[in-house]
């Protein structure tokens, strides 16, 4: 069973706190090295990237567990300098103000070459930051939104940020090869998959994406330790907002990313394994209904 916490409260920090609590808490062991990965693929403001207040809330929740070290790190798209992107978005400044131990980028980090079992859509394997081998706990901060070619981008796709430029160039962008794209996204989670997801639905794109599209502002934060539960509930939320036909007209369980993730046993297998707990989310019953 997996719990997804949904929260809409008086401010974003309270929404993060409540969502994490509803989901059962982070469960970080004292003294652990914690990596927090915001979404900063481009310098586009939220929902093109993670709301800085969601990052602030995640850092504060992690610190409650008395970790030994907190690192914030990310990699932007191949043509951009990640440090510049993080600073333009205010994410770097939030991490500094909250006193994290290190702020890093994966841009020029030494990488490990891995060929995980089950990653048949990555025949050449994946190159991931060597840093990940020394981290005890990973928190991802994806944004709940549509994606012009991957259909949607949430917890599963947030894993692409750890891949190298050469890996990203293998993704079939613009080719509408939904099953291949979905398989590659899901299979990238076979290495150093996050332990917890705090998903930013304070603002969402319900068309196009990831950097621009039709804007909705549900002002919700989702939290879960299960990536499939996280993403299916995120898809159900998008359906309540009115979104693209490839999401609106299909079961959340029929999405290629979800199908492959279930096959790989990356999380729950179906609706009956998900419990939703909410605070201040009046439309929670509609979200639950869309989880079919």
N, C-alpha and C positions, 0 to 999 in steps of 0.2 A: 504494500500500500504506500501511496505517496500523498503528502499534504501540500496543497498550494495555498499560500496566504495571499489574499487580495485586500488592499487597504487604500482608502481615500479619506484623508484626514485634513486637519486644519493647515498643515504645511507638509512639504515633501519629506523633511527629516522625520516627522512623526509617522508619515506613511511608510517609510522604510522600516522604522523601528517596529511598528505594528505588524507589517507584513512578515518580517523575519520571525517575530514572536509567534504569530499565528501558524507559521510553517514548522514550528518546533525548535527554532533557534539554530544558530550556526554550528554549534558542537565542535568548535575548534579546541584542541588540546592546549593547555597552558604551555608556553614556551615555543610554540610552533612558529615556523616561518610561513607567513601568509602572503599570497600574491593576489592582488585585486586588479582585474582587467576591465577598464571601461571601454566603451565603443567610441573610437575616434578615427574612423576610416578616412574621413575628410574633415575639413574645418567648417563644415556646415553646422549651424546651430541646431539644438534639439528640435525635432526628433532625428535630425541628420546625425546626431551623436548623443552620447549619454548626458543627461541633465547633470551639471556639476553638483547639485544638491543631493542627487542619488549617490554619487561618489562619496560626498561628505558623510552621508548617512551610513554607507557601507563601511567606511573607515571607522566610524564611531562604534558600530555594532561589533566589528572585529576586535577593536581594542577592549571591549568589555570582557573578552575571553582571555585577556592577559597573554597575548602572543609574544614570542621572543622578538619578532621582527615583522614589519609590514612593508611590503613593496607594492608600488603601483607601476604597472608597465603595460604597453600596448604597441601595436604596429599599425601605421596608417597604410593606405594604398601605395602601390609600388612607386609612383612618381612623386610622392610627398615625403618631407622630413617630419617624422613623428613628433619630435620635441616641439617644433614650430606649431604643429597642429594642436597639440595638447595645450600649449600656451595661448594660442588664439582662442581656444574654446573655454579657457579658464579652468580646465581640469588640472593642469600642472600647479596653478596657484592654490587651488583647493587642497591638493595633496600636500603642498608645502605648509599651508596654514594649519593643517591638521597634524603636522609633525610626523609624517610617515618616515621610515628609516631610509628608503631609497625610492627615487623616481627614475625609471629606466625606459628605454625603448628597445624593441627587438630588431631595430634596423641593421645594425652591424655586429650583432652578438654572435659568438661562436655557436655552431649548430651541430646537432646530432642527426645522423641519417638513420631513420627507422622504417622498417617494413612490417607493420603489424599484421598478424593473422586476421583475415577477414576483410582487409582493405584491397579488394580485387579491382576497384576502380582507380587505385593508385599503384599501378604496376611498377613504377620506379621508386615507390616509397615516398616518405615525407621528410623534410628537413625542419627540425624544431629547435628552439633555443636550448642550449645546454643548461641554462639557468633552471629550467623546469625540473631537472633531476634533483635539485637541492631544495625544492619547495615542498612543504608539508600539506598545504591547503590552498585551494584556488577558488576565488569568488569571481564569477563573470557578471558583468553589468550590461546585458544586451538591451536593445531598444525594441519594443514591439511594433513592427511595421511591415509593410509590403516591400517587395524588391522587384525591380523591373524585369529581371531575368531568372532569379531563383524563386520567385513567387512570394516568399516571405523570408525575413531574417530575424531570428530570435536567438535562443540559447544554442541550438545545434550549429547554426552558421557562425556564431561568435567565435567558434574554434578556429575558423580560417585565419584569424588575426595572429595565430602563433606560427603559421606556415611561412615558408620563404617565398620570395618573389617568383622564383621559377615554378614553385608549386601552384601559386595563384594563377599563373599564366596558363596552366593546364585546365582550369575550370572553363566549361563551355559557355562563357558569357555570350549572350545575344544569339545563341543557336537554338533556343527553345527545346533543348534536349532534357526535358524535365526529369526523367528517371535517372539519367547519368548524373546530372547536377545534384539531384537529391541524394543519390548514393555517395557521391564524393563528399558532400557536406557531412552526412551521417558518419561515414567511415573515418573522417578526420578526427572524430571524437574517440577513436580507439587508442589515442596517445594523450596522456596528461589531461584527461577530461576534467573540467571543473567539478568541485565538490558541492558548490551551491550557486544558485542563480538569483540575483536581485534584478528583476526585469523592469525597465523604465517604460511605463505607459502613461506618463504624465502628459506627453504629446505623442501622437502616432500619425504616420502616413498610412492612409487607407487605399491609395492608388500610387502607382509608380514606386518611388523609393529606390535606393536607400537615402539619397541626399535631398530630394525634393518630391513633392506630390501633394495630394489632397490632404489637408490637415484636419485632424480631430484632436480634442483635448480632454480625454477622459479623466485625467488627473489621478491615475491609479498606479500603484506599485504592486508587482507580483513577486513572490518569493517561494522558492522550492529547492530541495536538494535533488530533484529528479528532472532531468532535462526534457524527457518526453512529456511528463505532466506539465512542465512549464510551458512548452511550446504549444501543446494542444489547447491549454487554457488561454494562451495568448491568441491563438487562432479563433477560438470561440469568442473572445472579446472583440476582435476585429469584425466578426460577423454581426455583433450587436451594433457596431458603428456604421455598417454598410460598406462593403469593400469590393474588391475585384471578383469577377465571376469565378475565377479559378479557385477562390477560397469560399466565396458566398454560396456557391451552388454545389459544393461537395462536402462530404464528411471530413472533419479534421483528421480522421484516421486514414483518409485516402491520399494524403499528400505524400509525394515520393520521399521527402526527407523523413517523415514519420514512419512510413512503411519500412524503410531500410533500418532506421534506428530500432524499431521493434524487433526486426529480424536479428539484429546484432545484440539484442538484450541490453540496450543502453539505459533502459528504465522500465516503466510500466508497460503492460501489454494492451490495456484497454481501459475504457471509461470506468468500469467497475472497480479499478484499483486506485482511483483518484478521489480524494476528499478535498473539497474546497471550503476554506474558512475565510470569512470576510469581515471587514470593519468599514462601515460607511459606504458600502457599494450597493446602492439600491437596486441595481439591475443584475444582481448576482444570480437570480433564478433564470433570467434570460441567458446569461453566460453558461450556466449549467445545462440549459436546454440545448445550446449550440455545441455542446461537447459530444454530441452523438456522432 
